[in-house]
């Protein structure tokens, strides 16, 4: 049995990724974790919700069982519990300082929740972890956003998955649920790079392209334990 774990499904890339995972035939189940459930039903989708900062103390088996009173997920729980499933974890968790309210809250979401999810994924048997980071991620950066992304990448490396994919997209294009003025301005100036097919690693990239690249890398035979995937590579993978 092949299982996908995913966090950050309500975000721009997360929604596209969820769509890719559900529409494809490669995964038998998609287990989505988050603060709240999405208004979405699918035969392969199992949603469990709660305080993600405490995910490592969740009784996840009980949460999964609660989704079906008829015991439909008994096989899913058994194959995870006995470590006989092939599990790939995906995280596109992220926010902005404006939405989070402070740098401290931003760090708690973009770093702490990602790491807690990764530790939980490793604990229940995930062999691969694919993380949507950002162009410019660097733990030594003077830019707070890039510094947090870089620290998150470093801490993910210490968890030692069989494969860790660090995806660094440029400016993301797609239909966001919230308005971001800075990104709108950047998009206006940078979108011509997409039309002209210039500066592959820094020109904007569509959300669905990142999602396709994530799935393709997860399903591939990976030659290295840790891989940084740049925006240009994602565009090539999504073709």
N, C-alpha and C positions, 0 to 999 in steps of 0.2 A: 504494500500500500504506500502511495506517495501522498504526503500531506504538506500543505503550505500554511505557515503561520504568518499572520500579517498584522501590523499595528500602524496606525495613521491612516486608516481607510477613509476618513472623512475629508482628507486634504486633496489637493490638486492631483498629485501623482498617485496617491493612495486609491482614489476612486478609479482611475484608469488601470492601475495595477490589479485591483479587485476584479474589474471587468475582464482583463486578460486571463486571470487565473480561473475564473468561472467559465469562460467561454472555451478555453482550451481543454483538451482531453487528457493532458499529462498528469494532472493532480486529481486524486479521488475525493479529497476534502480540502476545503479552505477554512481554516480556523482563524476568525478575526477577533482580536481583543481590543477593547477600548473603554472609554469612560461611559459610553452609552451605545446602544445598539442602533444600527442604521435601519431605516424603513425599507428593507429589502429582503426578499425571500428567494431562495434558490436551493435546489436539492443538495448541492455540494457545500453550501455555506452554513457554518455553525458560528454563531456570535455569542461571545461571553463578555460581560461588562463588569466594571468595578474600578476601584482605586488602583491605577497602574503603579503607583509608588509602592504598593503592597503586593504586587503580583506574585512575588516569590513565596508568599504565605497563603495564596488562594488555594482553595480546594477545587482545582479546575475540573476534576472528574465529576464532582457534584454539579458544578455550573454547566458542564456539557450535558449531563444526564437530564438536567432541568429543562433542556430545550425540547425533549421528547419523552413524554410519559410512557410511551410504548417500548422504550429501550432500543430505539432505532440506532443509537450511537454506541451500543455496547462494543461492537467490533472496532470502532474508531478508538475508544478508550483503551481497549485491551492491547491493540497493536502499538499504541504510544507507550503504555505502561510496561510492556514487555520488551521495549526497544527493538521491535521488529519492523517498524515503519521507516521509510526514508523521509526525513523532515527537512524542509528548507524554510528559513525564516526571512521575512522582509520587513524592514522598518523605513517608513517615510514620515515618521513623527517629526513635527517641527512647527514653530510658530514665529511670531515677530515680537520684538520688545514692546511695541505699541499694544498688541493684543494681550501679551502676557502681563503687562502693567509695570514691570521693572526688570532690571538685568538679572536679579536673583530668581525671579519667577521664570524668566526665559531660560536660564541655565537649568532650572529644575525640570523643565520640559525637554529642551533640546539635548541635554546631556543625561541627566539622572534617569528620566523615564526610558530613554533609549537603552541605557546600560542595564537597567532593571529588566527590561523586556529581553535583552540579549542573554542575560544570565539565566532567566527562566527558560528561554528557548533551548539553551545548551543543556540545562538540567533535565528537560524532558526528551532530549535526544536529537536536537537539530544538528545536522552536520555542516550546513551552509548558512551563512548570514549575509544578507545583502542590504546595505545601508545607503539611503539617499542623503548624501552630505551636501557639499556646495563647492563651486569653483572658488579657489582661494583658501580652502581649509588649511589652517596652519596653527598649531598650538602656540607658536611664538609670535603670531601676528599682533600688530597693535590695534587691529580692527576687532572689536569685541565679538562680533558675529562669526568671523573667520576663526578666531581663537577658540571659541566654544566648539565649533565643528571639528577643528583639529584635535582638541582634547578628547572629544567623543571618539574620533577615529583611533587615537592612541589607546584609549581604554578598551575599545572593542578588540584590538589586537591582543591584549593581555588575556582575553577569555579563551583564545586559541580554538577557533573553529577549524574544521577540516578545510573550509574555504571561506574567506572573508572578502566580499566585494565592496569596495568603497567607491560609490558613484558620485561624481562631482559635476553635476549639470551646471550650465550657465543659466542666464535668466530664463525662467520658465514661462512658456506661453500656454494659455488655456483659459477656461472659464472659472475664475475664482468666485467663491461665495462672498468674499469681502473685498472692498475697494482698497487698493494700495497705490497712492498717488505717485510715490517714488518709482515703483515698477512700471506704472503707466508711462511716465516720462522716459524712462530708460528704454522701454519697448518702442516708443515712437522713433527714438534715435538709432536703435540697434536693429530694428526689424529689416531695414534694407540689406543688412548682412545676410539674412536668410534668403531673400530674393536673389541676391547676387552670388550666393554660395561662397562667401568669403569668411576668413577667420573662423575656421570650423570649431575650435575649442572655446571661443568666447561669444560667438553669435548665439542668439536665443534658440532654445530648443523646446519643442512641444511636449506637453505632459505625456501623451501617449507614446512618444518616442522613448522617453525614459522608462516607461512601464514595459514596453516591448523588450528593451535592452536588459532590464532586470530579469525577466522571465527567461530570455534566451541564455543569459550567463548562468542562471541557476540550473538550467537543464543541460548545460555543456559539461564536458569533461575538462576540469580546470587544471592547468599545469602548475599553478603556484598557489601557496596557501593564502597569501594576501595579494590582492590586485586592486590597483587604482584605475578606475574606468573614467576617462575624460569625456566631455560633451561630444567631441567629434567622433569618438568611438561609439558612443550611444546612437548617434545619428546613423552610422554605418550599420550597426547591429539591428536597427529598427526597419531596415529596408526589406 
